[in-house]
Amino acid sequence: MKIANRIGIIGGGSWATAIVKILQFRSKKINWWIRRQENIDAFLDYKHNPNYLSSVEFNTDLLHLSTDLEEIIRKSDILIFAIPAAYIHQSLDDLNPKILEEKFVISAIKGIIPETNETISQFFENKFNVPLENFGMIAGPCHAEEVIMDKKSYLTIASKNPDLNNLVSELLTSRATKISLSCDIQGIEYSSILKNVYAVAAGISAGLNLGDNFLSVLTTNAILELRNFLDAINHHKRDVNKSAYMGDIIVTAYSQHSRNRAFGVMIGKGYSINYSKIEMKQVAEGYFAAKAMKEVLTNYKVDMPILDTMYNILYNNSSPRQAMLQLGEKLA
């Protein structure tokens, strides 16, 4: 199967910026949708993203930047979406539902649609009729800040379509990136969603100064909790000890680059949830995921005490210290 590979990037944040930098390693011409014209103007003037990872210079001769989303979609065969899940509806609601029918859609989004509790693959299938064979996703474990610095990074490309898997793998392979392939779209999507919830929990424990022993047990139990949930949703033969699952939980829970962990640290230190959300300036997907996954969980008989605790702290005004200490009594 021959797949044309004109590339379009949707989103102007740090992860979109890092992906474009990887693609430029192969001197690819890239169509890039950025929401605001003033950001595009600054990008063209100074050759870097003015708002994210601004120390990195780009070859703007290889970039077609536009605020016209439909134009970028029309000019591209493969579209990589890298906008927060919380903004998907806001960004794509006005599009013609048929505009993506013959496109290949790659999600670099590690979140869940808060309005509908859909995973990203479900959203594109339901709203834009994108079949699973035309869908793929980019997972971690990696942080944009390290990708952009050419530090060794590990990506997992997941698709039911082996040709799409191989093509995206080829496009994103660089001197510093190592690619693994998977067909477990559903499992990796839910893992990417839940790891943000667990990173918020890790941040709260750090903000409360509960210690490294607590954090290690919390992280271990998060991996077990993830395994139990994934086993409940389907019987795909997967190894959650691999990097796309366990590795992504660990890096998001421990890294200084993790926005979800930073969000949790602020809450653990006593800042209000609303203040923490505003102060972050970037989206902490774990906040939205805690509520959405709590609602998804009503369809499954799975004990998920970490998810329950995060939901109670973020939405039921539970005391972070009291709730985390109570959680600690349930962990083993």
N, C-alpha and C positions, 0 to 999 in steps of 0.2 A: 504493500500500500504506500503510494507516494503522497506525502503531505507537504503542501507548499508551506514555506516558513517565513513569510513576512510577519514580523513580530510587533505586537502592540502591548504597551504597558499601561494599565489603568491604575492611577494612584500616584501621589507625589510625596509620600512619606519616606521614612528611613528604609523600610524593607524594599519598596519599589526602587529607591535610589541604589541600594546595594545590588539588586538583580540587574539593573541596567549596567552597572559597572562590570559585573561578570560577563554580560552579553557583549560589552565592548571589547573584552579580551579577544573575541573572534572577529572584531571589526565589522560587526553587524549594523546595518541601518535599522534604526528603531523608531517606531511611532510611539509617542509618549503623551498620554493625557494627564494634564495637570489642571486643577480646577481654576486657579486664578491667573489672569493675564499678567499681573504685576510680578508674580513669581517666575513666569516664563521670561519676561523681559530681563529680570535680574539674572536668571540662569544664562541667557544668551550673552549678556554683558560681561559676566564674571566667570562663566564656564563652570559654575558649581551650583548645587541646589542651595538657595539662600536660607532655607529653614531646617534642613536635615543633612547631617554628615557633610557639612559645608567645607571641610578641609580637603575634600577630594575633587580633583579637576576632571572634567569630561571633554571628550572630543565632540563638540557641538555640531561639527559638520556631518556627523553620523546620526544626529537626532532630529526628528521632526516633532516639535512640541506644539501642542494645540489644546485649547480649552473646549474644542468641539468634539464631544465624545462620539457622536455618530460618525464623524469623519475618520477618527482613529480606528473605529471598528471596521468601517468599510475598507480601509487601506491595509488591513491586517488579516492574516489567516489564522494565526495563533494569538490568543489574547491572554495575557497574564494579569489577573486581578489581584491588586495588593492594596486594598482599602479596608479599613476596619469593618467588621461584620455589622456593627451598630449603625454604620452609615450606608449600607448597601441599598436599602430602599430609597433613601434620600437621593442617592447618586444615580440610580438606574430606573426609577419609577417612570420617567417620561419616555423611555425607549420603546420603540415598536417591538412587541414580543417576538416578532419573526426575525429580528436583525441578527440574532446569533445562531440561527438554525443550521447554517453551513459553516460555522466557525468551530475551531477547537479552543476550548476554554480551560485554562489552567488557573487553579486557585492557589494563591500564596497567602490566603487568609486563614488565621488560626482563631476562629471564633464561630459563634452560632448566631443565627438571625433572631434578635430578641423579640420581634413582633410575632413571629410564627413558630419559633423553636426549631426551625429547619437547619440542617447542616447546609454547607455551601453547595454541595452537589445536588441536594434535594431542591434548594432554591432555584438553581439554574435549570434543573429539569422541569420543575413545576411552572416557573414563570416564563422561561424562554425556550422550553422544549429542547434543551440540550441533552442528547442521550448520553448514557454513561460511557459509551465507546468514544465519544468526542470530549470527554472530561478527564482532567488529571489534576494532581495537586503537588505542591512543593512543601515538604515538611522538614523539620530540623533533625538533629539539634544544632542550632546555630543562631548567632545574633548578628544583625546587620552591621553593628559597630565593628565586629571582628572580620566579617566578610570583606568590608570595605578597606580594611587594613592589610588584606592579603594574608591574614592568619589562617592556618589550616582549618577548614570548615567542612562539615559533613551534611549533605542534603539527601533526602529520600524523595524520589519521584514516584508517585503512585497513580496508576491508571489501569483500567481493564484492557486497554488497547496497547499491545506490546510495541507497535510501530510508533505511537505517540510517546510512550515511555522512553524509547530509545532516542527519538529525536530531541526531546526536552533534555534528556541526560547529556546528549552531545552538545547542545547549546549552552548548558550551564557548567560544563566541565572546564575548569581552568587550572592553572598551576597550583592553586591553593584549595580547590574544592574537590572533594571525593563524593561520588554519587552512588547511592544504592537504589535498587528498583523494587517495587512492590505492586501488588494488585489489590491490597487491602484498603480500599478507599474508605469504607465506613469505619473500620477500626482506627485508622490513622486520623481521620477527621475528628472522631470523638476523643481520641487521645490528645490531639492538639487543642481541643476545647477544654478538657478537664485539667490538663497540665497548668493552664492559667489560673484555675481555681486553687490548685494545690500550691502554686507560686504565691498567691495572695496569703494563703495559710502560712507558708514559710516566712513571708515577710512580717506577718503579725507576730509570729513566734520570736523573730529577731527583734522587732520593735519592743516587745515585752521583756526581752533579755532572758528568755527561757533556756537558752543554752544550746550548745552543739549536740549534746546527747538527745535532747528532745527533738531537735530538728532532724537528726538522722533517723530516729524512729518514726517521726511524722512522714518523712520522705519514703521510707520503706513501706509504710502502711498505705501511702498514696498509690504506690505501684501495685500493691495487692488489691486495693479498691478498684483501680482501673481494670486490672485483669478480670475481676469478678463482674464488672459491668459489661466489658466487651464479650465475655463468655455468654452473658445473658442475652445480648442483642443478636448474636449470630454464632455459628460454630465454625467460623473461618479458622484454619490452622495457622496460628500466628505465635510468635515468640515475643512477649511483651518485654523481655530483657534486651531486645535489640534497640538500636539508637533512636529509631523513629518514635519509640514509646518511652522506655525508661530513660534513655539519654536526653530526650526533650524535657521530661519532668525534672531531671537533675539540673540541667543547665538553666532552666527557667526558675527553679527554686533557689539556686545558689548564686547566680551571676549578678554582678553589680550592674549589668546592662539591662536586667529584667525590669520592665515597667510594672508588671504585675507584682513582683516582689517589692518594688519601691512603694507601690500603692499600699501594700499590706504593712510595710514598715511604718508608714505614717499613721495608719489606724492603730497599730500596736503602741505607738508613742503617744496616743491620746488625741490625735486630730480627728475631727468629725469626718464622716464619709463624704459629705458634700464638699467640704474644704479640700479633702484629699483629691477628689476627682478634678476640681478646678485647678489645684496646684500642679497636678501631673502634666497638664498641657497636652499629653498624648492619651490615647484611649487604653485603659486597662481592661482588656477583654474579659478577665476573670470576674469582674463585677457583674457584667451582664450574664456571663455563663453560669454563675451560681444560681440565679433565679431560673434561667431557661432549663438547666439540667435538673434542677429540683422538680420542675414540671414534667420533663421527659421521664424522670424516674418513676412517676406514678404508673407508668405502663409496665414496669418491671419489678420483680420481687428481689431487690438487691439491697443489702445493708451497706450504706455509704456514709459513715459517721463524719468523715472530713467534709464532704459536700454539705451535709446537714448543718454542721457547725458554721461553715462559711455563710450559708444562707441565713442562719439565725443572726449572725453578727452583722451582715450587710443589709438585711431587710427586716429583721425583727428587733433591732436595737438591743441585742444581747451584749452584755459586757464582754469585750474581747478577752480580758484576763480570765474571768470566770469561765467563759465558754471554752477557752483553750485548755485550761486546767482540767475541766470536766472531760474534754476530749482526750487529754493525756491519760486519764484513768481507763479509757476504752482501748487504747493502743497497746500493742504487744510486740 
